[in-house]
Amino acid sequence: MKPHHRLPASVLALAFVAAAPLHGQADSEVPEFWLLPKVVHRAAESIRASVVTVETFGGFRKVLEGAGGKPKVPAVPGLPKPPGKDGDKDKDKKKGLGPIRMPGFIQAQGASTGLVISKDGWIVTSSFALNWDPSTVLVTLDDGRKFTASVGGTDETRGITLLRVEAEDLPVPEFAPPGTIEVGQWAFAIARSLAGKGPTVHVGAISALDRISGKAIQCDTNTSPANYGGPLVDIQGRVLGLIVPLAPAGEAAGVDWYDSGIGFAAKLQGLDDVITRLEAGETLKRGKLGIALDPSSLGPGAMVVSTPRGSAGHGAGLKKGDKILAVDGVSVRHSMHLQDAVGHHYAGDWVELRYERKRDSGVVDVLVRLDG
């Protein structure tokens, strides 16, 4: 039987409150409305023992790089930096903001959140917490115990990193089965980045499933550094995903996405093979063909416009004018669909491509090992 994860009484009461004046409601509706805070509190309490505080010390801020070694956050021309020590604003405003700055924003070191995923000390957190490449990582459990953590592997496509502490019998939360997660259901963001006796809670709903090449779910819950690394949970306190700073295109989210109502939680269910690789210290990068596609081609298929020498696509024999028809037996609708299909895979994975070459009028099947 499909688990029941809605709030019938609370939702109906909310609808009644929106549709009718308070004095026109039956007495029984008001208690139902006030059940919502109790449900949120119960969900937070059920998982709080598995939610930890992650603090970092030392190190230097990483400059994240994109394709070609260029900064993911480029300098912003025409926007001034804060005045230098000499007070010469005219001179300073001509300088770019640099790759680690946004207008009025520079990432600082501060506490973040993590989630226990194994009894023997493995914890998953947002890679955002480790952008300083810290020399020391300190984890504080719900019961107040503190441990120095070692850093494991990173999944760059999901924006998650594993930590390990020397502890036993840690409380592992329950994970919601993927098939039970639905658009519109309640979703609560739980975090421990701020000082206090218990976790913080942000309330929202699931907005979309299978976002960012199927590796994340979208929510309208406010997300920001205040809750990155914390779990997104349902009304039963079951984990739906881990809150991470991703943007719809799959890149790291900038400050403009903070508390925007468009947030993402990386899926953790069914990732046993991935977790094993992260426990071994691997860094998993997004798989790429390394080719350029024609965005104006509406399909079916994706039209190749260039295959740079040394790319995975070039090594597989793809040429300008080829049309990619399928990936691993799944028909390609258009260029964006191809990028999404390839995005399911990691660098080093093998995929099967089917393409046609106009001048030969033939269809070719080829195995391609993806670039990173």
ABEGO torsion letter per residue (X at the ends): XBBBABBAAAAAAAAAAAABBAAABBAAAAAAAAAAAAAAAAAAAAAAAABBBBBBBEEBBBBBBBBGGBBABBBBBGBBBBBBAAGBAAAAAABBAEAABBBGBBBBBBBBBBBBABAAGBBBBBAAAAAAGBABBBBBBAAGBBBBBBBBBBBAAAGBBBBBBBBBGBBBBBBBBAAABBBGBBBBBBBAABBEABBBBBBBBBABBGBGGGABBBBABBBBAAABGBBBBBAAGBBAEBBBBBBAAGBBBBAAABGAGBBBBBBABGAAAAAAAAAAGBBBBBBBAGBBBBAABAOBEBBBABBBBGBAAAAAGBBBGBBBABBGGBBBABAAAAAAAAAABBBGBBBBBBBBBAAAGBBBBBBBBBBX
